[in-house]
């Protein structure tokens, strides 16, 4: 069986860690997208405030299966 997948780009943020930023993005996407299958981290970056890391930011793509119309 052939299948089609779509990837979308998200940015997750967290004050805790890069790992938490990924979880935030994936869990939020899962609320509105069906058939999520994998993610790819594209960028890691963060914000600095008063000389300290204040936020972790992760740019990632999530992939999901495109549904077929069944008639």
TAHUSUL-V155082 format. One record per pair of residues at least 12 apart in sequence whose ideal C-beta (glycine too) atoms are under 8 Angstrom apart, sorted by sequence separation. I is the first residue (numbers start at 1). GAP is how many residues later the second one is. D is the distance in whole Angstrom. If there is no record, write none. Layout:
I GAP D
I GAP D
//
This chain:
12 12 5
44 12 8
45 12 5
12 13 3
26 13 6
44 13 7
11 14 7
12 14 8
25 14 8
43 14 8
44 14 6
45 14 8
10 15 4
43 15 7
44 15 8
12 16 8
43 16 4
22 17 7
41 17 6
42 17 5
10 18 8
41 18 7
42 18 6
10 19 6
22 19 7
41 19 5
42 19 6
40 20 6
8 21 8
39 21 5
40 21 5
39 22 7
39 23 5
40 23 8
38 24 7
39 24 7
8 25 8
38 25 5
18 26 6
36 26 6
37 26 5
36 27 7
37 27 6
36 28 5
37 28 6
33 29 7
35 29 5
34 30 7
35 30 4
33 31 5
34 31 8
5 32 7
35 32 7
7 33 8
9 33 7
25 33 7
29 33 5
34 33 7
26 34 8
21 35 5
25 35 6
20 36 7
21 36 6
22 36 5
26 36 6
21 37 4
25 37 7
18 38 5
22 38 6
15 39 7
17 39 6
15 40 6
16 40 7
18 40 6
14 41 7
15 41 7
13 42 6
14 42 5
13 43 7
13 44 5
12 45 7
13 45 8
11 46 6
12 46 5
11 47 7
11 48 5
12 48 7
10 49 8
11 49 8
9 50 7
10 50 6
9 51 7
10 51 7
9 52 5
10 52 6
8 53 7
7 54 5
8 54 6
7 55 7
7 56 5
6 57 7
5 58 5
6 58 6
5 59 7
5 60 6
6 60 5
4 61 7
5 61 7
3 62 6
4 62 4
3 63 8
//
